[in-house]
């Protein structure tokens, strides 16, 4: 899986009072970004992380013995895991994150690729 992006994880563990999250977040990142991890469905995630929860279209991971929560969106076809929010368990319990992360919004529509005109069509038009 490709994790996007480690910067949010690092920013969280560098905040005062969140230093204890560094080891568990690094371990999560290392596991998920491993070439051997290729989740195809929610069942695959649950098999790797039994305490993970599906909340709308977000996957929430318990980190550091349930001290921290990691909210992600997983796009299985493209093998991408987007880091939406990292927070303490106390912040998680306030439920503000659900709206901030858009966990109940419809998934984004795929972008349409621009069509290129064929070389022959361009010549015919001249």
Helices and strands as residue ranges (DSSP letters): E 2-4, H 6-14, H 21-32, H 42-48, E 53-55, E 58-63, E 68-75, E 80-88, H 89-93, H 97-101, H 119-125
